[in-house]
Amino acid sequence: MTLARFERRWAAAAMQAIFPGSREAGLADIQGMDVDGFLRELMTHLPFQAALGVRLAIWLVAVAPLFVIGRLATIAGVALEERERVLTALVASRVYAVRSLVLVLKTLGALLYAADERVRTRMMPPRSDVVALRGKRVHAA
């Protein structure tokens, strides 16, 4: 199953709101990563039911601005601050399926985000010199 270009654009807009990056912390914005290529590759390998779930998650987030902020626009058509507000409302929904579908997108975004070398470098603590420990030998009596 493949996603249409507009579906990939919606997913990228949602992921940008979830992973906006931070200049102060030195973390890159997910938009600087190949979200489109990641989604295309992902969808070619997912089983049909999983791919259907991803598509449903994208559509849910895409049309949510109409119901959450009352704007006739998709998630890609609203400002970043409004996207964050929409996603926050969806994650706080009383409906379990809504929360879970948003977390599907967040999880997929996290896979891409954490795979980026710049982000992974910032996430990992600096390595100190490894000291080899010498174990004591126990002699049987």
N, C-alpha and C positions, 0 to 999 in steps of 0.2 A: 504494500500500500504506500502510496506517495502522497505528500501534502501539496496542496496548491501554493503558489507563491504568496497569495494573500494570507493563507493560514500560517505559513512560516513567518511572515511579517508580524502577524498578531502574536505568535509565540515569542518572537524576538522582543517585541514591545513589552510583553509581560515579564520576560526574563530581565530586561533592562531595569524595570521597577524593582525587581527582587534583588538583583545584583548590580547596583549602580556604581560600585567601586568607591574608592576614597583616596583623594589625592594626599590628604594628611597622613594616612596609613600606608600610602604607596601601593594601594590595591587597584588593579585595572578595572575598567568598566567592561561588562560582558559584551557590549556592542563592538568592542575592539577585537573580539574573538570571532571565529567563523561559525556563528549561530546557524546560519542558513545551511552551510555544508554539514554541520553536526546533525541537524534535523533530517536532512536528506539521507545521510548515511544511517542514522538511527532507524528511520522508518523502513529502510530496505531489509533490516535484520530482525525487526520485531515480528513476533507471531501476530496473526490477524487480530485476535482479541485484544492484545496489548496495544497494537497500533490504533485500533478503534477507540480504546480508552484514552490514548494520547490525543487523538482527534477531538473527542468529546470534551476533554479538558481545555483544549485550545478554544473551541467554540464557546464553552461556558464563560471563559475569561473574556473572550472577544466581545460578546454581547452584554456583558455585565454592566458597563457604564449606563446603559439605558435604565436598568433597575436600581442601581446603587446611587448614582448621582443625577439621574433623570435627564441625561443627555443622549440624544440620538446620534451616537458615534460608537465606533469600535474602540477597543483598548489602544490601538495604534493611532487613533484620531484624537486622543486627549493628551493633555500635558502630563509630564512625568509625575508631578505631585498628585494629580487626579488618579493616575494609574495606581500609585501607591495606596491611595485612599480606597480605591475599588478593590484591590487585592487584600487589603487589611480587612475590609468588610466581608469578603468571601471567606477568608480564613477564619473569621469569627462567626460564621454562619452557624445557626442551630442545626442545619441539615448536614449530617455526616458526609453524604456523598459529595456535596459542594466543597467542603473542607478538603476531602481526600483528593478530589480532582485537581484542586489548586496545588496541593502538595506534590502531585505527580509532576507538574510543570517545574515546581521548585527543585525537586529531586533531579530531574533531567538537567536543569540549569546548573545545579551544583556539580554534576558530573563533568560538564564542559568547563565550568569556572575553575574547579580544583585541578583540572588537567593542564591548565595553562602554567607554563614554567614560571612566569613572573609572580603569579598568585601563589603557587606552591612554594616558591622561595620565601615569600613573606609569611606563609603559614608555618613553615618548619622552623624550629628554634635553631640557633647556630650550634654547630657541632663542636664539642670540645675534644681535646685530644683523648683518645681512648686509652685507658690504663688497663693493661692485662692483669687479671687477678690470678694469683697462684693459690691453688687449693692445697690444704694440708693433706698429706697422705695418712691414712689410718692403717695401722698394721694390726692384723688379726693376731690374737694371743694364742 
